[in-house]
Amino acid sequence: MKDFQMSEILDLMKKTAPFLLFRFLIYFGITLAYVIATGAAAGTGYLIGHIGKNPESYSFFGGLIGFGLISAGVYVIREYLLYMVKAGHIAVLVEIMDGKALPGGRGQIDYAQKMVRERFTESSVLFGLDQLIKGILKAFNSVFFTIANLLPIPGLDGLVKFINTVINLSLTYLDEVILAYNFRTRADNPWKSSQTALVLYAQNYKAFLKNAFFMALFIWGLSFLVFLIILLPIAGLVHLFPGFGGSLTVIFALVFAWGVKQAIIEPIGMTALMQVFFKVTEGQEPNPEWDAKLDAASAKFSEIKAKALAWSRGEKPGAQPEAGA
């Protein structure tokens, strides 16, 4: 039924333990920043709130302000996170899946960063490519993964929206799978390689849906379990401080659960879909019909083809997607 092997995935996680630790430290730092900023802002709001005799409300809104500021900071460094963390982990996973030996400890991280720099000269190139891939996948999936197309039954709008949401969540890691193809093929032209990978994905989209849906249930179920486990100790800690309870308890628990998901749980789902992609597309060539369907589904696919052509001519196309693409 499924095309990935959980035992092999867990073995890959073990072999890339230095990178898992690297991810954990980075996302733990982000999580800690969330907690400190939100807590400090909530505490400041609580103190100010005594002037207006409504410290709880001021504490809550202060916490939201602190949370928003850190979220803006994470948004700014998302390019770095993709370049140094996610892409590096993808690179070493591909090497191990192909049977190559890798250094351990810090050497594995240095090796991965070297591979990323070889494929993508700077973070803006990788980030721009990743944003285009996400846009293309979103457009394609909205056309071919709409449950209303499969079950055109009237009066089921609510159910259709829910199922479509589950489908979209299950396909979260596909852009990272496309990047994995770049590393495996040792592509000199990342735009052309991504174009090929997108077509291979499109012509096998039903196989991906089956596997991605199954993995999504596992990933989000495990993430929710982490949230429940961490909720009680967070609630006990938060209630040691007056005015910090209620919604902030849930926010802190969600942030910690998000950090664990990004650092440890997410690589499992990503690796599973990498296994599926390499297995299902083995020996296949891109089908021109699916190339045309991608063109019709997303204008950004035409953009990635144009950038691939420019790169092959020795030009270095702009990293960011073109305006209005």
C-alpha positions in Angstrom: 0.0 0.0 0.0 2.8 2.4 0.9 6.1 2.9 -1.0 8.3 3.9 2.0 9.9 1.8 4.7 9.7 3.2 8.2 12.6 1.0 9.5 14.8 2.5 6.8 13.7 6.0 7.6 14.5 5.6 11.3 17.9 4.2 10.3 18.5 7.3 8.1 17.6 9.5 11.1 20.2 7.6 13.2 22.9 8.0 10.6 22.2 11.8 10.3 22.0 12.3 14.1 24.5 15.2 13.9 22.1 17.0 11.6 19.1 16.2 13.8 21.0 17.6 16.7 21.9 20.7 14.7 18.2 21.1 13.7 17.1 20.6 17.4 19.5 23.3 18.7 18.4 25.8 16.1 14.7 25.2 16.6 15.1 25.0 20.4 16.8 28.4 20.2 13.8 29.8 18.2 11.4 28.2 20.6 13.2 29.7 23.6 13.2 33.1 21.9 9.4 32.8 21.5 8.9 32.0 25.1 11.2 34.7 26.4 9.8 37.4 24.1 6.2 36.4 24.7 6.7 36.1 28.5 8.6 39.4 28.8 6.0 41.2 26.7 3.2 39.6 28.7 4.9 40.5 32.0 5.3 44.1 30.9 1.6 44.2 29.9 0.7 42.8 33.3 2.5 45.5 35.1 1.1 48.3 32.9 -2.3 46.7 33.2 -2.3 47.5 37.0 -2.7 51.1 36.1 -5.9 50.4 34.3 -7.0 47.8 36.8 -7.1 45.2 34.0 -3.7 43.4 34.2 -5.0 40.1 32.6 -6.1 41.7 29.4 -2.9 43.8 29.1 -0.8 40.7 29.8 -2.6 38.7 27.0 -2.2 41.5 24.4 1.4 42.1 25.5 2.1 38.4 25.0 0.6 38.6 21.5 2.8 41.5 20.6 5.9 39.7 21.8 4.8 36.6 19.9 4.2 38.6 16.7 7.7 40.3 16.9 9.5 36.9 17.1 7.3 35.5 14.3 8.5 38.4 12.1 12.1 37.6 13.0 11.6 34.0 12.1 10.0 35.1 8.8 13.1 37.2 8.0 15.6 34.3 8.7 13.5 31.6 6.8 15.9 31.9 3.9 18.8 31.0 6.2 16.9 28.1 7.7 16.2 26.7 4.3 19.8 27.1 3.0 21.7 26.0 6.1 19.3 23.5 7.8 16.8 21.9 5.5 18.8 21.8 2.3 21.9 20.5 4.2 19.9 17.7 5.8 18.4 16.8 2.5 21.9 16.7 0.9 23.3 14.2 3.5 20.1 12.1 3.4 20.5 11.7 -0.4 24.1 10.7 0.0 23.4 8.0 2.6 20.4 6.7 0.5 22.8 6.3 -2.4 25.2 4.2 -0.2 27.9 6.8 0.3 29.9 7.2 3.5 29.7 10.5 5.4 31.8 12.0 8.2 30.3 12.1 11.6 29.8 14.9 14.1 30.4 18.5 13.0 32.1 17.2 9.8 28.7 16.0 8.5 27.3 19.5 8.8 30.3 21.0 7.1 30.1 18.4 4.3 26.4 19.2 3.8 26.9 23.0 3.6 29.6 22.4 1.0 27.2 20.4 -1.1 24.5 23.1 -0.8 27.0 25.8 -2.0 28.0 23.6 -4.9 24.4 23.2 -6.1 23.2 26.7 -5.2 25.8 29.4 -5.2 24.0 31.6 -2.7 21.0 31.3 -0.4 18.9 33.7 -2.5 19.1 31.3 -5.5 17.9 28.4 -3.4 15.2 30.4 -1.7 13.9 31.8 -5.0 13.8 28.4 -6.6 12.0 26.9 -3.5 9.4 29.7 -3.6 8.7 29.0 -7.3 8.5 25.2 -6.7 6.0 25.8 -3.9 3.9 28.0 -6.1 3.9 25.5 -9.0 3.0 22.6 -6.6 0.2 24.6 -5.0 -1.3 25.4 -8.4 -1.0 21.9 -9.7 -2.4 20.3 -6.6 -5.4 22.6 -6.5 -6.3 21.4 -10.0 -5.5 17.6 -9.7 -6.0 17.0 -6.0 -9.4 18.5 -5.6 -11.7 16.0 -4.0 -14.7 17.7 -5.7 -13.3 16.5 -9.0 -13.2 13.0 -7.8 -16.5 13.0 -6.0 -18.8 15.6 -7.7 -21.6 15.2 -5.1 -23.6 18.4 -4.4 -24.1 19.6 -0.8 -20.8 18.4 0.5 -18.9 21.7 0.5 -17.8 21.5 4.1 -16.6 17.9 3.8 -14.8 18.8 0.5 -13.0 21.8 2.1 -11.9 19.6 5.0 -10.6 16.8 2.8 -8.8 19.3 0.5 -7.1 20.8 3.6 -5.9 17.3 4.7 -4.6 16.7 1.2 -2.7 20.0 1.2 -1.2 19.2 4.6 -0.1 15.8 3.4 1.9 17.3 0.5 3.8 19.7 2.7 7.3 18.3 2.0 7.1 18.0 -1.8 9.2 21.1 -2.5 12.0 19.5 -0.3 11.7 16.3 -2.4 12.3 18.3 -5.6 15.4 19.8 -4.0 16.5 16.2 -3.1 16.3 15.4 -6.8 18.7 18.3 -7.5 21.3 16.8 -5.1 20.9 13.2 -6.4 21.4 14.2 -10.0 24.3 16.5 -9.2 22.6 19.1 -11.3 24.6 21.9 -12.8 21.4 23.7 -13.7 19.1 23.7 -10.6 16.2 25.3 -12.6 16.3 22.6 -15.3 16.6 19.8 -12.8 13.7 21.1 -10.8 11.7 21.4 -14.0 12.4 17.7 -14.7 11.5 16.7 -11.1 8.2 18.6 -11.2 7.2 16.8 -14.4 8.1 13.4 -12.9 6.1 14.3 -9.8 3.1 15.3 -11.9 3.0 12.2 -13.9 3.0 10.1 -10.7 0.8 12.3 -8.6 -1.6 9.6 -7.6 1.2 7.5 -6.0 2.3 10.5 -4.1 -1.1 11.3 -2.8 -1.6 7.8 -1.4 1.8 7.9 0.4 1.6 11.5 1.5 -1.9 11.1 3.0 -0.8 8.2 5.1 2.4 10.0 6.3 0.4 13.2 7.1 -1.8 11.2 9.6 1.3 9.9 11.3 3.1 13.3 11.4 0.2 15.4 12.6 -0.9 12.7 15.0 2.5 12.5 16.6 2.8 16.3 16.7 -0.6 16.5 18.5 0.6 13.9 21.0 3.7 16.0 21.7 1.5 19.0 22.3 -0.6 17.1 24.8 2.4 15.7 26.6 4.0 19.1 27.0 0.8 21.0 27.8 0.6 19.9 31.5 4.2 20.9 32.5 3.9 24.2 30.6 0.6 24.9 32.4 2.2 24.2 35.8 5.2 26.5 34.9 3.0 29.3 33.5 0.7 29.4 36.5 3.6 30.1 38.9 3.4 33.6 37.5 0.2 35.6 38.1 -1.6 36.8 35.0 0.2 34.4 32.7 -2.3 31.6 32.5 -5.1 30.9 30.0 -4.3 31.4 26.3 -0.6 31.9 26.9 -0.3 28.3 28.2 -1.7 27.0 24.9 0.6 29.3 22.9 3.7 28.2 24.8 2.7 24.5 24.4 2.0 25.0 20.6 5.4 26.7 20.2 7.3 23.9 21.9 5.3 21.3 19.9 6.2 23.2 16.7 9.9 23.2 17.6 9.9 19.4 18.2 8.0 18.9 15.0 10.4 21.0 12.9 13.5 19.5 14.5 12.7 15.8 14.8 9.3 14.9 13.3 9.4 16.8 10.1 12.5 15.0 8.7 10.6 11.7 9.0 7.9 12.9 6.7 10.4 14.5 4.3 12.5 11.4 4.1 9.4 9.2 3.5 8.4 11.2 0.5 12.0 11.2 -0.8 11.9 7.4 -0.7 8.6 7.4 -2.6 9.9 9.8 -5.2 13.1 7.9 -5.9 11.3 4.6 -6.0 8.3 5.6 -8.1 10.2 7.6 -10.7 13.1 5.2 -11.1 14.0 4.9 -14.8 11.3 7.3 -15.9 11.6 10.1 -18.4 9.6 13.3 -18.2 6.4 13.0 -20.2 5.8 16.1 -22.5 2.0 15.8 -21.9 2.5 16.4 -18.2 5.0 19.2 -19.0 2.2 20.9 -20.9 -0.3 20.3 -18.1 2.0 22.0 -15.6 2.3 24.9 -18.0 -1.4 25.2 -18.1 -1.8 24.9 -14.3 0.8 27.4 -13.3 2.4 30.4 -15.0 5.3 29.9 -12.6 6.2 26.7 -14.4 6.9 28.8 -17.5 9.1 31.0 -15.4 11.2 28.2 -14.1 11.7 26.9 -17.7 12.8 30.4 -18.7 15.3 30.5 -15.9 16.5 27.1 -16.8 17.2 28.2 -20.4 18.9 31.4 -19.2 21.1 29.4 -16.8 22.1 27.0 -19.7 23.3 30.0 -21.7 25.6 31.1 -18.9 23.3 33.7 -17.5 22.4 33.8 -13.8 18.7 34.5 -13.6 17.3 36.5 -10.7 16.8 34.4 -7.6 13.4 35.8 -6.6 10.2 35.0 -8.6 9.2 37.7 -11.0 6.5 40.1 -9.9 3.1 38.9 -10.8 4.3 35.5 -11.8 
